[in-house]
Amino acid sequence: MSRERTAGALRLVLAAVLFLCVMLAGCSGDGKKNARESGASGRSESSSNAAADSAASGGSEPAGRPSGGRLSQAAGNPQAAPGQLTAGEWRDVERWDDWQKLLGSREGANNRQWWEYYRFDRLVVKAEAGGQPIADADVIVKDADGRVVWRTKTDMDGYAYAYARMFERDDPGAYMPEADGSQDTRRPSGREQQEEGFSRVRPGYDVEVRAGGETKTFSHVPIPRDEPLVVAFGQRPEPSDAVDLMFVVDTTGSMQDEIDFLREELKDVITRARQGGGQLDIEVSVNFYRDRYDDYVIKPYPFTADIDEAVSRIAAERAEGGGDYPEAVEQALTNAVSGHEWRRSARTRLLFLVGDAPPRNEPQIVEELHEATLEAAKLGIRIVPVASSGVDVNTEYLMRFLAAATGGTYVFLTDHSGIGNDHMEAAVGEFEVRPLNDLLVEIIRRFAGLPETNG
């Protein structure tokens, strides 16, 4: 690929990143959603620790977010510049013990039931050859009847995260953490007795791992499994140069000033984009979504390496609509995963889901979320939610479910910038606060297997 095309592709990446930052700034100050804060119960202070047991809300819905906060300082501010918003990151697949404790808390149990992501029985697969990781290897998990229960792909470090029975309700008597976070010491008896993560009736799963024309098969693999399943191949296929990046952005509310801001400040983004990047073949898709009854629900655009085309789309977009809290997240995800030409061979595929509101909790919508999760995992698309100030507790859990299921990571804005409304404290452990644009560029580089930068 020519140097000019590489530079253009990287300019497009950074343009999308800056657009993401300023869109989030506007979401933080979006007045049309303030009504949802009235009467919402907040997360207790102890919930900021991933292992804490947070109090659940008194109603049928999981807990919401606290009311109040500051007005946005970004919208319409001609002095605004990239690098002002601050954010943190937490990757649950790498903090699994904390994640299991959080899922076992009352808050976690409520949200597992609410979104019907019932179980996170996990198998970690590591594909390698000669001690070197294999990227984009296919991992297929089948039950005792030969039905595929999960498909996914390895990342640049050779790791894949597969799950069994994620959307199944808990079996009567089967072990799951108690709602208050304490350990359930009961043991099922008879034919359903559990041994090392699987039952005698359900003696594990068959796992196939495919890479470079080779297939390795393992039988009776317990899920969950404490240790990674290391799969060694004779040869290591060379990683693809392709990197697919998609930004799926909620455009409800008063966002026009931010779109104008992006167009005017694009020169700064291009300057940063010219620095480094290697010879990767980067393509970007920018997509917008709102909600039912708006002038559009989703506005998708195909992948492109043409920065001028992407900028024109951003410049032409107007942010308006909405009216109530939930948005059409499920339709946006379905279109993002199944309605675009993600490249079959790629070193990474990242879907940045930018928003501050959940979808509606209706049976067909929850089912659509499950289908989008399964398809994203199958295609090797890592979902990276980016949570703005409007995110409540059950929205945070849904975002983290999506990230954990697909091997992605969770990004959330913080109050350190002084921009936007107060941001709900995420239920995570200690994390580093960074400028949002730097953090997103670092995530892209990390998942693409590029070395870290100095900012």
Backbone hydrogen bonds in HBPLUS format (Angstrom, degrees):
<---DONOR---> <-ACCEPTOR-->    atom                        ^
c    i                          cat <-CA-CA->   ^        H-A-AA   ^      H-
h    n   atom  resd res      DA  || num        DHA   H-A  angle D-A-AA Bond
n    s   type  num  typ     dist DA aas  dist angle  dist       angle   num
A0006-THR N   A0002-SER O   3.10 MM   4  6.42 159.3  2.14 149.2 154.9     1
A0007-ALA N   A0003-ARG O   2.96 MM   4  6.20 164.7  1.99 152.5 156.2     2
A0008-GLY N   A0004-GLU O   2.97 MM   4  6.17 155.9  2.03 144.8 151.8     3
A0009-ALA N   A0005-ARG O   2.86 MM   4  6.08 158.3  1.90 150.7 156.3     4
A0010-LEU N   A0006-THR O   2.96 MM   4  6.21 161.5  1.99 153.4 158.0     5
A0011-ARG N   A0007-ALA O   2.90 MM   4  6.09 149.3  1.99 144.4 153.2     6
A0012-LEU N   A0008-GLY O   3.04 MM   4  6.29 150.1  2.14 143.2 150.8     7
A0013-VAL N   A0009-ALA O   3.05 MM   4  6.44 148.8  2.15 143.7 152.1     8
A0014-LEU N   A0010-LEU O   3.12 MM   4  6.40 167.8  2.13 154.6 155.3     9
A0015-ALA N   A0011-ARG O   2.89 MM   4  6.07 147.4  1.99 144.4 154.5    10
A0016-ALA N   A0012-LEU O   2.96 MM   4  6.17 159.0  2.00 149.4 154.1    11
A0017-VAL N   A0013-VAL O   2.95 MM   4  6.26 150.7  2.03 145.4 154.5    12
A0018-LEU N   A0014-LEU O   2.93 MM   4  6.15 162.4  1.96 148.8 152.0    13
A0019-PHE N   A0015-ALA O   2.95 MM   4  6.17 159.2  2.00 147.6 153.9    14
A0020-LEU N   A0016-ALA O   2.88 MM   4  6.09 153.6  1.95 144.8 152.1    15
A0021-CYS N   A0017-VAL O   2.98 MM   4  6.34 153.5  2.05 147.8 154.6    16
A0022-VAL N   A0018-LEU O   3.03 MM   4  6.35 167.7  2.04 160.0 160.6    17
A0023-MET N   A0019-PHE O   2.89 MM   4  5.98 153.4  1.96 150.3 158.3    18
A0024-LEU N   A0020-LEU O   3.05 MM   4  6.21 156.6  2.11 146.6 152.3    19
A0025-ALA N   A0021-CYS O   3.06 MM   4  6.40 146.6  2.18 142.1 151.7    20
A0026-GLY N   A0022-VAL O   3.11 MM   4  6.37 153.1  2.19 142.8 148.6    21
A0027-CYS N   A0023-MET O   2.93 MM   4  6.27 155.0  2.00 147.9 155.3    22
A0028-SER N   A0024-LEU O   3.00 MM   4  6.20 145.8  2.12 144.7 152.9    23
A0029-GLY N   A0026-GLY O   3.03 MM   3  5.37 136.9  2.23 104.7 115.9    24
A0030-ASP N   A0027-CYS O   3.30 MM   3  5.04 172.0  2.31 105.3 106.1    25
A0421-ASN N   A0028-SER O   3.32 MM 393  5.45 154.8  2.39 110.0 115.2    26
A0033-LYS N   A0030-ASP O   3.47 MM   3  6.26 168.4  2.49 117.9 120.8    27
A0034-ASN N   A0031-GLY O   3.14 MM   3  5.39 170.3  2.15 115.1 118.0    28
A0036-ARG N   A0033-LYS O   3.18 MM   3  5.92 153.4  2.25 119.4 124.9    29
A0037-GLU N   A0034-ASN O   3.01 MM   3  5.66 158.1  2.06 118.1 124.5    30
A0038-SER N   A0035-ALA O   3.27 MM   3  5.72 154.1  2.34 111.0 117.4    31
A0040-ALA N   A0037-GLU O   3.23 MM   3  5.46 171.6  2.24 121.3 122.7    32
A0064-GLY N   A0041-SER O   2.72 MM  23  5.07 119.5  2.09 139.4 157.8    33
A0047-SER N   A0044-SER O   2.96 MM   3  5.54 154.9  2.03 115.7 123.5    34
A0048-SER N   A0045-GLU O   3.22 MM   3  6.01 173.1  2.23 122.2 124.3    35
A0049-ASN N   A0046-SER O   3.37 MM   3  6.13 167.0  2.39 117.1 120.4    36
A0052-ALA N   A0049-ASN O   2.92 MM   3  5.23 167.0  1.94 118.6 122.1    37
A0077-ASN N   A0074-ALA O   3.12 MM   3  5.41 163.7  2.15 133.4 130.4    38
A0080-ALA N   A0077-ASN O   3.11 MM   3  5.52 167.5  2.12 115.6 119.4    39
A0436-LEU N   A0085-LEU O   2.84 MM 351  5.57 163.5  1.87 133.9 137.8    40
A0414-THR N   A0086-THR O   2.98 MM 328  5.62 155.4  2.04 130.8 131.1    41
A0087-ALA N   A0434-ARG O   2.83 MM 347  5.53 153.8  1.90 157.7 166.6    42
A0434-ARG N   A0087-ALA O   2.97 MM 347  5.53 168.1  1.99 158.3 161.9    43
A0088-GLY N   A0412-PHE O   2.83 MM 324  5.46 154.9  1.89 155.1 162.5    44
A0412-PHE N   A0088-GLY O   3.02 MM 324  5.46 159.3  2.06 145.1 149.8    45
A0090-TRP N   A0410-TYR O   2.88 MM 320  5.30 152.3  1.95 150.6 159.0    46
A0410-TYR N   A0090-TRP O   3.10 MM 320  5.30 161.8  2.14 135.9 139.2    47
A0094-GLU N   A0091-ARG O   3.07 MM   3  5.67 153.2  2.14 115.0 122.9    48
A0095-ARG N   A0092-ASP O   2.99 MM   3  4.81 150.7  2.07  99.3 108.7    49
A0099-TRP N   A0095-ARG O   2.99 MM   4  6.25 156.7  2.05 151.6 159.1    50
A0100-GLN N   A0096-TRP O   2.87 MM   4  6.10 159.5  1.91 152.4 156.8    51
A0101-LYS N   A0097-ASP O   3.06 MM   4  6.31 157.7  2.11 147.2 153.0    52
A0102-LEU N   A0098-ASP O   2.93 MM   4  6.18 156.6  1.98 148.9 155.7    53
A0103-LEU N   A0099-TRP O   2.87 MM   4  6.11 160.4  1.91 152.7 157.9    54
A0104-GLY N   A0100-GLN O   3.01 MM   4  6.16 137.2  2.20 137.8 149.1    55
A0104-GLY N   A0101-LYS O   3.16 MM   3  5.02 125.5  2.47  90.4 104.7    56
A0105-SER N   A0102-LEU O   3.14 MM   3  5.23 155.9  2.20 102.5 109.9    57
A0109-ALA N   A0105-SER O   2.81 MM   4  6.03 162.4  1.85 154.2 159.0    58
A0110-ASN N   A0106-ARG O   2.95 MM   4  6.11 162.4  1.98 148.8 153.4    59
A0111-ASN N   A0107-GLU O   3.11 MM   4  6.33 157.1  2.16 146.4 152.2    60
A0112-ARG N   A0108-GLY O   2.87 MM   4  6.09 148.2  1.97 149.2 158.3    61
A0113-GLN N   A0109-ALA O   3.10 MM   4  6.31 157.2  2.16 147.4 152.8    62
A0114-TRP N   A0110-ASN O   2.83 MM   4  6.03 150.8  1.91 140.8 150.4    63
A0115-TRP N   A0111-ASN O   3.05 MM   4  6.06 170.4  2.06 147.1 147.7    64
A0116-GLU N   A0112-ARG O   2.85 MM   4  5.41 117.7  2.24 128.3 143.7    65
A0118-TYR N   A0166-MET O   2.74 MM  48  5.56 105.2  2.30 154.9 175.2    66
A0119-ARG N   A0166-MET O   3.07 MM  47  4.45 164.3  2.09 121.3 126.2    67
A0164-ALA N   A0121-ASP O   3.16 MM  43  5.72 146.9  2.28 150.0 158.9    68
A0225-ARG N   A0122-ARG O   3.26 MM 103  6.74 148.9  2.37 168.2 163.5    69
A0123-LEU N   A0162-ALA O   2.74 MM  39  5.09 156.8  1.80 152.1 154.0    70
A0162-ALA N   A0123-LEU O   2.88 MM  39  5.09 174.4  1.89 159.5 158.8    71
A0229-LEU N   A0124-VAL O   2.76 MM 105  6.17 162.9  1.78 161.1 162.6    72
A0125-VAL N   A0160-ALA O   2.96 MM  35  5.14 168.4  1.97 147.8 151.6    73
A0160-ALA N   A0125-VAL O   2.86 MM  35  5.14 144.5  1.99 148.7 155.1    74
A0126-LYS N   A0229-LEU O   2.97 MM 103  6.09 165.7  1.99 139.9 140.9    75
A0231-VAL N   A0126-LYS O   2.75 MM 105  5.99 170.3  1.76 161.8 163.2    76
A0127-ALA N   A0158-GLY O   2.83 MM  31  5.05 158.6  1.88 146.9 148.4    77
A0134-ILE N   A0127-ALA O   2.96 MM   7  5.40 153.4  2.04 134.5 130.8    78
A0128-GLU N   A0231-VAL O   2.99 MM 103  6.31 156.4  2.04 166.3 166.1    79
A0233-PHE N   A0128-GLU O   2.80 MM 105  6.14 156.9  1.86 156.0 164.1    80
A0129-ALA N   A0132-GLN O   2.85 MM   3  5.30 151.4  1.94 146.2 154.9    81
A0132-GLN N   A0129-ALA O   3.01 MM   3  5.30 165.6  2.03 113.7 117.7    82
A0136-ASP N   A0154-THR O   2.98 MM  18  4.80 153.6  2.05 121.5 122.6    83
A0154-THR N   A0137-ALA O   2.98 MM  17  5.23 144.9  2.10 135.8 147.0    84
A0138-ASP N   A0210-ARG O   2.97 MM  72  5.04 141.6  2.12 148.8 150.9    85
A0210-ARG N   A0138-ASP O   2.85 MM  72  5.04 156.8  1.91 142.2 150.1    86
A0139-VAL N   A0152-THR O   2.83 MM  13  5.26 160.0  1.87 155.3 151.5    87
A0152-THR N   A0139-VAL O   2.96 MM  13  5.26 153.2  2.03 146.9 153.9    88
A0140-ILE N   A0208-GLU O   2.83 MM  68  5.07 163.6  1.86 152.4 156.8    89
A0208-GLU N   A0140-ILE O   2.85 MM  68  5.07 163.8  1.88 150.6 156.2    90
A0141-VAL N   A0150-TRP O   2.89 MM   9  5.24 167.4  1.91 167.1 166.1    91
A0149-VAL N   A0141-VAL O   2.82 MM   8  5.77 160.0  1.86 149.2 156.1    92
A0142-LYS N   A0206-ASP O   2.83 MM  64  5.13 164.9  1.86 155.9 160.0    93
A0206-ASP N   A0142-LYS O   2.96 MM  64  5.13 154.2  2.03 144.4 150.4    94
A0143-ASP N   A0147-ARG O   2.90 MM   4  5.49 153.2  1.97 146.9 152.1    95
A0146-GLY N   A0143-ASP O   2.94 MM   3  5.32 162.6  1.97 118.4 121.1    96
A0155-ASP N   A0159-TYR O   2.78 MM   4  5.43 145.7  1.90 136.8 144.0    97
A0158-GLY N   A0155-ASP O   2.84 MM   3  5.17 160.0  1.88 115.9 120.5    98
A0168-GLU N   A0165-ARG O   3.28 MM   3  5.10 167.9  2.30 103.4 106.4    99
A0174-ALA N   A0171-ASP O   3.02 MM   3  5.27 158.0  2.07 121.7 128.3   100
A0178-GLU N   A0182-SER O   3.29 MM   4  5.62 152.7  2.37 173.7 173.5   101
A0181-GLY N   A0178-GLU O   2.96 MM   3  5.33 162.9  1.99 116.8 120.4   102
A0193-GLN N   A0190-GLY O   3.15 MM   3  5.71 162.1  2.18 122.2 123.0   103
A0195-GLU N   A0198-PHE O   2.84 MM   3  5.51 168.9  1.85 148.0 151.7   104
A0198-PHE N   A0195-GLU O   3.18 MM   3  5.51 167.5  2.20 114.8 118.7   105
A0204-GLY N   A0202-ARG O   2.78 MM   2  5.83 141.7  1.92 109.0  97.2   106
A0205-TYR N   A0221-VAL O   2.85 MM  16  4.92 148.2  1.95 121.9 130.0   107
A0221-VAL N   A0205-TYR O   2.82 MM  16  4.92 170.4  1.83 143.9 141.8   108
A0207-VAL N   A0218-PHE O   2.82 MM  11  5.13 161.0  1.86 149.0 155.5   109
A0218-PHE N   A0207-VAL O   2.86 MM  11  5.13 151.4  1.94 147.6 156.7   110
A0209-VAL N   A0216-LYS O   2.88 MM   7  5.24 154.9  1.95 150.6 158.5   111
A0216-LYS N   A0209-VAL O   2.87 MM   7  5.24 164.3  1.89 151.6 156.5   112
A0211-ALA N   A0214-GLU O   2.98 MM   3  5.39 154.4  2.04 144.8 153.2   113
A0214-GLU N   A0211-ALA O   2.96 MM   3  5.39 164.0  1.99 122.8 125.6   114
A0281-ASP N   A0241-ASP O   2.85 MM  40  5.43 156.6  1.90 126.7 134.0   115
A0347-ARG N   A0242-ALA O   2.94 MM 105  5.95 156.0  2.00 156.3 160.2   116
A0243-VAL N   A0281-ASP O   2.99 MM  38  6.00 155.7  2.05 140.7 137.5   117
A0283-GLU N   A0243-VAL O   2.99 MM  40  6.37 161.0  2.03 167.6 171.2   118
A0244-ASP N   A0348-THR O   3.14 MM 104  6.49 163.3  2.17 155.6 156.5   119
A0350-LEU N   A0244-ASP O   2.90 MM 106  6.35 159.2  1.94 164.6 167.9   120
A0245-LEU N   A0283-GLU O   2.96 MM  38  6.27 165.2  1.98 160.9 165.8   121
A0285-SER N   A0245-LEU O   2.89 MM  40  6.41 145.9  2.01 150.2 160.8   122
A0246-MET N   A0350-LEU O   2.86 MM 104  6.20 150.4  1.95 157.5 166.9   123
A0352-PHE N   A0246-MET O   2.76 MM 106  6.04 165.3  1.78 169.6 164.3   124
A0247-PHE N   A0285-SER O   2.88 MM  38  6.34 158.8  1.92 163.9 171.1   125
A0287-ASN N   A0247-PHE O   2.82 MM  40  6.07 168.0  1.83 174.5 172.6   126
A0248-VAL N   A0352-PHE O   2.84 MM 104  6.06 174.7  1.84 167.4 168.5   127
A0354-VAL N   A0248-VAL O   2.81 MM 106  5.97 166.5  1.83 161.6 166.2   128
A0249-VAL N   A0287-ASN O   2.94 MM  38  6.22 170.4  1.95 147.5 148.5   129
A0289-TYR N   A0249-VAL O   2.98 MM  40  6.23 143.6  2.12 151.9 150.9   130
A0250-ASP N   A0354-VAL O   3.12 MM 104  6.26 148.8  2.22 150.4 159.3   131
A0251-THR N   A0289-TYR O   3.04 MM  38  6.02 165.0  2.06 159.1 162.4   132
A0258-GLU N   A0255-MET O   3.01 MM   3  5.41 123.5  2.34 107.9 121.8   133
A0259-ILE N   A0255-MET O   3.20 MM   4  6.57 151.4  2.28 152.6 161.0   134
A0260-ASP N   A0256-GLN O   3.03 MM   4  6.33 162.0  2.06 155.6 159.9   135
A0261-PHE N   A0257-ASP O   2.89 MM   4  6.07 149.4  1.98 140.8 150.3   136
A0262-LEU N   A0258-GLU O   2.95 MM   4  6.23 152.8  2.03 146.2 151.7   137
A0263-ARG N   A0259-ILE O   3.21 MM   4  6.53 162.5  2.25 149.0 152.3   138
A0264-GLU N   A0260-ASP O   3.08 MM   4  6.36 159.1  2.13 152.0 157.2   139
A0265-GLU N   A0261-PHE O   2.98 MM   4  6.09 145.2  2.11 148.8 158.4   140
A0268-ASP N   A0265-GLU O   3.14 MM   3  5.81 134.5  2.36 116.3 125.0   141
A0269-VAL N   A0266-LEU O   3.01 MM   3  5.05 115.0  2.45  96.2 112.2   142
A0270-ILE N   A0266-LEU O   2.94 MM   4  6.28 159.6  1.99 158.3 163.5   143
A0271-THR N   A0267-LYS O   3.04 MM   4  6.29 155.2  2.11 147.3 153.6   144
A0272-ARG N   A0268-ASP O   3.20 MM   4  6.53 159.8  2.24 148.2 152.0   145
A0273-ALA N   A0269-VAL O   2.90 MM   4  6.10 153.7  1.97 149.8 158.2   146
A0274-ARG N   A0270-ILE O   3.15 MM   4  6.34 137.2  2.34 146.3 154.3   147
A0275-GLN N   A0272-ARG O   3.10 MM   3  5.57 159.8  2.14 112.7 119.1   148
A0284-VAL N   A0304-THR O   2.93 MM  20  5.42 173.4  1.93 145.0 144.2   149
A0304-THR N   A0284-VAL O   2.89 MM  20  5.42 145.9  2.01 130.6 139.0   150
A0288-PHE N   A0299-LYS O   3.10 MM  11  5.06 165.0  2.12 130.3 135.0   151
A0299-LYS N   A0288-PHE O   2.76 MM  11  5.06 156.8  1.81 152.7 150.8   152
A0290-ARG N   A0297-VAL O   2.79 MM   7  4.93 155.3  1.85 138.2 143.0   153
A0328-ALA N   A0290-ARG O   2.97 MM  38  6.05 170.3  1.97 151.8 154.7   154
A0294-ASP N   A0291-ASP O   3.15 MM   3  5.79 158.5  2.20 136.1 138.2   155
A0310-ALA N   A0306-ASP O   3.22 MM   4  6.55 159.7  2.27 149.4 154.7   156
A0311-VAL N   A0307-ILE O   2.91 MM   4  6.11 164.0  1.93 156.7 160.7   157
A0312-SER N   A0308-ASP O   3.03 MM   4  6.18 156.3  2.08 144.3 150.5   158
A0313-ARG N   A0309-GLU O   3.16 MM   4  6.45 146.8  2.28 143.0 151.3   159
A0314-ILE N   A0310-ALA O   3.06 MM   4  6.40 160.5  2.10 151.3 156.1   160
A0315-ALA N   A0311-VAL O   2.82 MM   4  6.03 165.5  1.84 155.7 160.0   161
A0316-ALA N   A0312-SER O   3.05 MM   4  6.06 143.2  2.19 136.9 145.4   162
A0317-GLU N   A0314-ILE O   3.16 MM   3  5.27 148.0  2.27 101.6 111.0   163
A0327-GLU N   A0358-PRO O   2.97 MM  31  6.21 153.6  2.04 145.2 153.4   164
A0329-VAL N   A0327-GLU O   2.85 MM   2  5.58 141.7  2.00  99.8  90.5   165
A0332-ALA N   A0328-ALA O   3.14 MM   4  6.37 159.1  2.18 150.2 156.4   166
A0333-LEU N   A0329-VAL O   2.90 MM   4  6.15 157.8  1.95 154.1 160.0   167
A0334-THR N   A0330-GLU O   2.96 MM   4  6.13 162.7  1.99 147.0 151.8   168
A0335-ASN N   A0331-GLN O   3.02 MM   4  6.15 168.1  2.03 148.8 152.0   169
A0336-ALA N   A0332-ALA O   2.90 MM   4  5.99 156.1  1.95 143.3 150.9   170
A0337-VAL N   A0333-LEU O   2.91 MM   4  6.04 162.0  1.95 154.7 157.9   171
A0338-SER N   A0334-THR O   2.90 MM   4  5.80 165.6  1.93 151.4 156.0   172
A0339-GLY N   A0335-ASN O   2.77 MM   4  4.51 140.4  1.92 122.9 131.5   173
A0382-ARG N   A0349-ARG O   2.85 MM  33  6.16 165.7  1.87 167.6 162.7   174
A0351-LEU N   A0382-ARG O   2.93 MM  31  6.07 165.7  1.95 155.5 154.5   175
A0384-VAL N   A0351-LEU O   2.77 MM  33  5.85 172.4  1.78 148.1 149.7   176
A0353-LEU N   A0384-VAL O   3.11 MM  31  6.08 144.6  2.24 115.3 125.9   177
A0386-VAL N   A0353-LEU O   2.80 MM  33  5.92 157.8  1.85 151.5 147.3   178
A0355-GLY N   A0386-VAL O   3.33 MM  31  6.59 164.7  2.36 160.8 162.5   179
A0388-SER N   A0355-GLY O   3.22 MM  33  6.10 154.8  2.29 140.7 144.1   180
A0365-ILE N   A0362-GLU O   2.91 MM   3  5.24 123.7  2.24 109.9 125.4   181
A0366-VAL N   A0362-GLU O   2.90 MM   4  6.11 162.5  1.93 165.1 171.0   182
A0367-GLU N   A0363-PRO O   2.99 MM   4  6.18 159.6  2.04 148.2 154.0   183
A0368-GLU N   A0364-GLN O   3.03 MM   4  6.16 147.5  2.14 132.6 141.2   184
A0369-LEU N   A0365-ILE O   2.96 MM   4  6.29 148.7  2.06 147.1 155.6   185
A0370-HIS N   A0366-VAL O   3.05 MM   4  6.38 153.5  2.12 147.3 154.0   186
A0371-GLU N   A0367-GLU O   2.99 MM   4  6.32 159.3  2.03 150.8 155.8   187
A0372-ALA N   A0368-GLU O   2.96 MM   4  6.16 158.2  2.01 147.6 153.4   188
A0373-THR N   A0369-LEU O   2.94 MM   4  6.14 150.5  2.02 145.1 153.4   189
A0374-LEU N   A0370-HIS O   2.99 MM   4  6.29 163.8  2.01 155.2 158.1   190
A0375-GLU N   A0371-GLU O   2.99 MM   4  6.18 160.6  2.03 148.8 154.2   191
A0376-ALA N   A0372-ALA O   2.91 MM   4  5.99 158.0  1.96 145.4 151.6   192
A0377-ALA N   A0373-THR O   3.02 MM   4  6.23 165.9  2.04 152.6 156.2   193
A0378-LYS N   A0374-LEU O   2.98 MM   4  6.16 158.9  2.03 144.8 151.0   194
A0379-LEU N   A0375-GLU O   3.01 MM   4  6.20 156.7  2.07 149.7 154.5   195
A0381-ILE N   A0376-ALA O   2.88 MM   5  4.95 163.8  1.91 152.9 150.3   196
A0380-GLY N   A0377-ALA O   3.14 MM   3  5.10 151.1  2.22 100.3 109.2   197
A0411-VAL N   A0385-PRO O   3.02 MM  26  6.04 160.3  2.06 158.3 163.5   198
A0387-ALA N   A0411-VAL O   2.87 MM  24  6.24 164.5  1.90 147.4 147.6   199
A0413-LEU N   A0387-ALA O   3.05 MM  26  6.25 163.8  2.07 168.7 168.9   200
A0391-VAL N   A0388-SER O   3.33 MM   3  5.97 170.6  2.34 119.3 121.9   201
A0396-GLU N   A0392-ASP O   2.97 MM   4  6.24 154.4  2.04 151.1 158.4   202
A0397-TYR N   A0393-VAL O   3.06 MM   4  6.43 159.0  2.11 152.2 157.2   203
A0398-LEU N   A0394-ASN O   3.12 MM   4  6.27 162.0  2.16 139.2 143.7   204
A0399-MET N   A0395-THR O   2.95 MM   4  6.17 166.0  1.97 153.3 157.1   205
A0400-ARG N   A0396-GLU O   2.93 MM   4  6.17 155.8  1.98 150.4 157.3   206
A0401-PHE N   A0397-TYR O   2.75 MM   4  5.99 149.4  1.84 153.1 162.4   207
A0402-LEU N   A0398-LEU O   3.00 MM   4  6.27 162.8  2.03 154.0 157.1   208
A0403-ALA N   A0399-MET O   3.03 MM   4  6.30 155.5  2.09 143.8 150.7   209
A0404-ALA N   A0400-ARG O   2.88 MM   4  5.95 171.0  1.89 150.3 153.1   210
A0405-ALA N   A0401-PHE O   2.93 MM   4  5.97 163.2  1.96 151.7 156.7   211
A0406-THR N   A0402-LEU O   3.29 MM   4  6.31 140.8  2.45 137.6 145.8   212
A0407-GLY N   A0403-ALA O   2.99 MM   4  5.87 109.6  2.50 142.9 158.7   213
A0408-GLY N   A0403-ALA O   2.70 MM   5  4.37 145.9  1.81 143.8 142.6   214
A0407-GLY N   A0404-ALA O   3.45 MM   3  5.21 160.7  2.49  97.1 102.6   215
A0418-GLY N   A0415-ASP O   3.00 MM   3  5.56 146.6  2.12 117.1 126.1   216
A0428-VAL N   A0426-ALA O   2.91 MM   2  5.54 133.0  2.13 105.0  90.8   217
A0439-LEU N   A0435-PRO O   2.96 MM   4  6.20 160.9  2.00 157.7 163.9   218
A0440-LEU N   A0436-LEU O   2.93 MM   4  6.18 161.1  1.97 158.2 162.1   219
A0441-VAL N   A0437-ASN O   3.08 MM   4  6.25 162.6  2.11 147.9 152.5   220
A0442-GLU N   A0438-ASP O   2.94 MM   4  6.12 154.8  2.00 146.2 153.7   221
A0443-ILE N   A0439-LEU O   2.90 MM   4  6.19 150.8  1.98 147.7 155.7   222
A0444-ILE N   A0440-LEU O   3.01 MM   4  6.26 161.8  2.05 149.8 154.1   223
A0445-ARG N   A0441-VAL O   3.01 MM   4  6.25 163.5  2.04 149.7 154.1   224
A0446-ARG N   A0442-GLU O   2.86 MM   4  6.01 158.5  1.91 148.6 154.9   225
A0447-PHE N   A0443-ILE O   2.97 MM   4  6.15 172.9  1.97 157.6 158.4   226
A0448-ALA N   A0444-ILE O   2.99 MM   4  6.07 137.7  2.18 141.1 153.1   227
A0450-LEU N   A0445-ARG O   2.79 MM   5  4.91 167.5  1.80 155.1 151.8   228
A0449-GLY N   A0446-ARG O   3.07 MM   3  5.15 158.0  2.12 103.3 109.9   229
